[in-house]
Amino acid sequence: MSETPILDLRGITKRYPGVVANKDVSMTVRAGEVHALVGENGAGKSTLMKIIYGMVRPDEGEIRVNGELKSFRTPKDSIDVGIGMVHQHFMLADNLTVLENVILGSEPKSGVEIDFAGASKRIVELGEKYALRLDPRVKVEELSVGQRQRVEILKVLYRGARLVILDEPTAVLVPQEVEELFASIRDLTDEGETVIFISHKLDEVLAIADRITVMRDGKTVGTVGASEIDSKALAEMMIGSELPSPETRESTVQEEVILSIRNLSLQGSTGKPILSDINFDVHKGEIVGIAGIEGNGQAPLVDSIIGLRPDATGEIIVAGESVVDLPALERRATGVGLIPEDRHRQGLLLHSPLWENAALGHQNKPPYASGLWIDRKGARAQTLKIIDRFDVKTPGPDVPAAALSGGNQQKLVVGREIMADPVVLIAAQPTRGIDIGAQAAVWEELKNARGAGMGIVLISADLDELIGLSDTIFVLFEGRLVAQLDPNDVTPEALGIHMTGAKMESAS
């Protein structure tokens, strides 16, 4: 490794009205290493990465790249000095090919025409070099989640990145895909590339990182060698307490069935089945886990249950009553709650105050409404209860949702749904993209709700979460339930194999 750091941050400070996001942050990244950055949501990681990538300008401090002082005004400035970033939420056009996605915005020219042949050759070479092999001619919509991530990494490498920032890269990957990603990361560093790895999964951080920088409350707590620390000590650096676990084994399952799904099927616009003959029950006090690689029907299943896919066929019975002919709002009124998988797109109005967000989906009934009118006083009082019970860190109920960290946004959404006391709660990716402190709080609330008799359908890409919280687990593959597993007897690795369809294929 070079003695001169590839990236050297000194005294980085960034202030926003009422909050200091980064305060005197310093971090040194060596060329050729995997440098992990960890911390709770709101610790300042996102702001720091935006500063490095030219999306935000610091108020104070220095950024040095290979020893040279730099000032980034736009992401292009960062890209020009060899810094690339792969965001947690992929920025790909599904209807374009791998080739078209990779070169979009950096199209190579041969005369006046785009040099597709040269670009394709370059992509294949990069794929071979870094174990990111993909067919440039394939459309992105045909790729798995792990393959789509490869496209994003190829995009930054194609643009000449020598320092690659990976933001929560394993959030949606199954264990086998994580192993493939880690192999690619090691190939990258073996070839002299440098990786900043941001993750909430401390075991993965310890497995892949050379060094780890910990942030808390906008400041750097310290940097440690991965071989010098374990997950418990790392968690203590982050939050001052031991690493939480979703593990729960005391059964609260009752005899009464409160959600029954029978022969649920859904056709796509082309006539291809999206869901095929789905059957399962949820009892009072039971958490039913749904495992599956993203894109295998989880989102359509949720939409069908809550009433956003009225074209679904079959039967949906909530507390003994059929809801299949009811629209979404009326299904909510029967006692169906929803923690959506994407809090920004489906769960919040980011520029509206918290009290309005707390009322979403419940705005036509007390305490959020009085007759035909919104009850602002009642809504604000209920929001304060959610803030207090779920420890949502905010100055008050009139703050816009966008001002909260991801973990606090999620706690607001979880609190809104649980405090509405639904009969059955659909919890889709309830801890995605939040830190271990917020994660532990959400786990505890789901356990408490289960213990109080609520039925929960848990859909999660976190296999430890699924195994730890669920009373039974179903595996969804290509729109079909292909296995029912006992959480007491299954490992994340075995569950991952089922999710890829390998068990089903081997049995055929």
Secondary structure as the mmCIF struct_conf table of DSSP 4:
data_model
#
loop_
_struct_conf.conf_type_id
_struct_conf.id
_struct_conf.beg_label_comp_id
_struct_conf.beg_label_asym_id
_struct_conf.beg_label_seq_id
_struct_conf.end_label_comp_id
_struct_conf.end_label_asym_id
_struct_conf.end_label_seq_id
BEND BEND1 GLU A 3 THR A 4
BEND BEND2 ILE A 6 ILE A 6
STRN STRN1 LEU A 7 TYR A 16
TURN_TY1_P TURN_TY1_P1 PRO A 17 GLY A 18
STRN STRN2 VAL A 19 VAL A 29
TURN_TY1_P TURN_TY1_P2 ALA A 31 GLY A 32
STRN STRN3 VAL A 34 VAL A 38
TURN_TY1_P TURN_TY1_P3 ASN A 41 GLY A 42
BEND BEND3 ALA A 43 GLY A 44
HELX_RH_AL_P HELX_RH_AL_P1 LYS A 45 ILE A 52
TURN_TY1_P TURN_TY1_P4 TYR A 53 GLY A 54
BEND BEND4 MET A 55 VAL A 56
BEND BEND5 ASP A 59 ASP A 59
STRN STRN4 GLU A 60 VAL A 65
TURN_TY1_P TURN_TY1_P5 ASN A 66 GLY A 67
STRN STRN5 GLU A 68 LYS A 70
BEND BEND6 ARG A 73 THR A 74
HELX_RH_AL_P HELX_RH_AL_P2 PRO A 75 ASP A 80
TURN_TY1_P TURN_TY1_P6 VAL A 81 GLY A 82
STRN STRN6 ILE A 83 VAL A 86
BEND BEND7 GLN A 88 HIS A 89
TURN_TY1_P TURN_TY1_P7 ASP A 94 ASN A 95
BEND BEND8 LEU A 96 LEU A 96
STRN STRN7 THR A 97 THR A 97
HELX_RH_AL_P HELX_RH_AL_P3 VAL A 98 ILE A 103
TURN_TY1_P TURN_TY1_P8 LEU A 104 GLY A 105
BEND BEND9 SER A 106 SER A 106
STRN STRN8 LYS A 109 SER A 110
TURN_TY1_P TURN_TY1_P9 GLY A 111 VAL A 112
STRN STRN9 GLU A 113 ILE A 114
HELX_RH_AL_P HELX_RH_AL_P4 PHE A 116 TYR A 130
TURN_TY1_P TURN_TY1_P10 ALA A 131 ALA A 131
TURN_TY1_P TURN_TY1_P11 PRO A 136 ARG A 137
BEND BEND10 VAL A 138 VAL A 138
STRN STRN10 LYS A 139 LYS A 139
HELX_RH_3T_P HELX_RH_3T_P1 VAL A 140 GLU A 142
BEND BEND11 LEU A 143 LEU A 143
HELX_RH_AL_P HELX_RH_AL_P5 VAL A 145 TYR A 158
TURN_TY1_P TURN_TY1_P12 ARG A 159 GLY A 160
BEND BEND12 ARG A 162 ARG A 162
STRN STRN11 LEU A 163 ASP A 167
BEND BEND13 GLU A 168 GLU A 168
TURN_TY1_P TURN_TY1_P13 PRO A 169 VAL A 172
HELX_RH_AL_P HELX_RH_AL_P6 PRO A 175 ASP A 190
TURN_TY1_P TURN_TY1_P14 GLU A 191 GLY A 192
STRN STRN12 THR A 194 ILE A 198
BEND BEND14 HIS A 200 HIS A 200
HELX_RH_AL_P HELX_RH_AL_P7 LEU A 202 ILE A 208
BEND BEND15 ASP A 210 ASP A 210
STRN STRN13 ARG A 211 ARG A 216
TURN_TY1_P TURN_TY1_P15 ASP A 217 GLY A 218
STRN STRN14 LYS A 219 GLY A 225
HELX_RH_3T_P HELX_RH_3T_P2 ALA A 226 GLU A 228
HELX_RH_AL_P HELX_RH_AL_P8 SER A 231 ILE A 239
BEND BEND16 GLY A 240 SER A 241
HELX_LH_PP_P HELX_LH_PP_P1 GLU A 242 PRO A 244
BEND BEND17 GLU A 255 GLU A 255
STRN STRN15 VAL A 257 GLN A 267
TURN_TY1_P TURN_TY1_P16 SER A 269 THR A 270
BEND BEND18 GLY A 271 GLY A 271
STRN STRN16 PRO A 273 HIS A 283
TURN_TY1_P TURN_TY1_P17 LYS A 284 GLY A 285
STRN STRN17 ILE A 287 ALA A 291
TURN_TY1_P TURN_TY1_P18 GLU A 294 GLY A 295
BEND BEND19 ASN A 296 GLY A 297
HELX_RH_AL_P HELX_RH_AL_P9 GLN A 298 ILE A 306
TURN_TY1_P TURN_TY1_P19 GLY A 307 GLY A 307
BEND BEND20 LEU A 308 LEU A 308
TURN_TY1_P TURN_TY1_P20 PRO A 310 ASP A 311
STRN STRN18 THR A 313 VAL A 318
TURN_TY1_P TURN_TY1_P21 ALA A 319 GLY A 320
STRN STRN19 GLU A 321 SER A 322
TURN_TY1_P TURN_TY1_P22 VAL A 324 ASP A 325
BEND BEND21 LEU A 326 LEU A 326
HELX_RH_AL_P HELX_RH_AL_P10 ALA A 328 ALA A 333
TURN_TY1_P TURN_TY1_P23 THR A 334 GLY A 335
STRN STRN20 VAL A 336 ILE A 339
BEND BEND22 GLU A 341 GLU A 341
HELX_RH_PI_P HELX_RH_PI_P1 ARG A 343 GLY A 347
TURN_TY1_P TURN_TY1_P24 LEU A 350 HIS A 351
BEND BEND23 SER A 352 SER A 352
STRN STRN21 PRO A 353 PRO A 353
HELX_RH_AL_P HELX_RH_AL_P11 LEU A 354 ALA A 359
TURN_TY1_P TURN_TY1_P25 LEU A 360 ASN A 364
BEND BEND24 LYS A 365 LYS A 365
TURN_TY1_P TURN_TY1_P26 PRO A 366 TYR A 368
STRN STRN22 ALA A 369 SER A 370
TURN_TY1_P TURN_TY1_P27 GLY A 371 LEU A 372
STRN STRN23 TRP A 373 ILE A 374
HELX_RH_AL_P HELX_RH_AL_P12 ARG A 376 ARG A 389
TURN_TY1_P TURN_TY1_P28 PHE A 390 ASP A 391
BEND BEND25 PRO A 395 PRO A 395
TURN_TY1_P TURN_TY1_P29 PRO A 397 ASP A 398
BEND BEND26 VAL A 399 VAL A 399
STRN STRN24 PRO A 400 PRO A 400
HELX_RH_3T_P HELX_RH_3T_P3 ALA A 401 ALA A 403
BEND BEND27 LEU A 404 LEU A 404
HELX_RH_AL_P HELX_RH_AL_P13 GLY A 406 MET A 419
TURN_TY1_P TURN_TY1_P30 ALA A 420 ALA A 420
BEND BEND28 VAL A 423 VAL A 423
STRN STRN25 VAL A 424 ALA A 428
BEND BEND29 GLN A 429 GLN A 429
TURN_TY1_P TURN_TY1_P31 PRO A 430 GLY A 433
HELX_RH_AL_P HELX_RH_AL_P14 ILE A 436 GLY A 451
TURN_TY1_P TURN_TY1_P32 ALA A 452 GLY A 453
STRN STRN26 GLY A 455 ILE A 459
BEND BEND30 ALA A 461 ALA A 461
HELX_RH_AL_P HELX_RH_AL_P15 LEU A 463 LEU A 469
BEND BEND31 ASP A 471 ASP A 471
STRN STRN27 THR A 472 PHE A 477
TURN_TY1_P TURN_TY1_P33 GLU A 478 GLY A 479
STRN STRN28 ARG A 480 LEU A 485
TURN_TY1_P TURN_TY1_P34 PRO A 487 ASP A 489
HELX_RH_AL_P HELX_RH_AL_P16 PRO A 492 MET A 499
TURN_TY1_P TURN_TY1_P35 THR A 500 GLY A 501
HELX_RH_AL_P HELX_RH_AL_P17 ALA A 502 ALA A 507
#
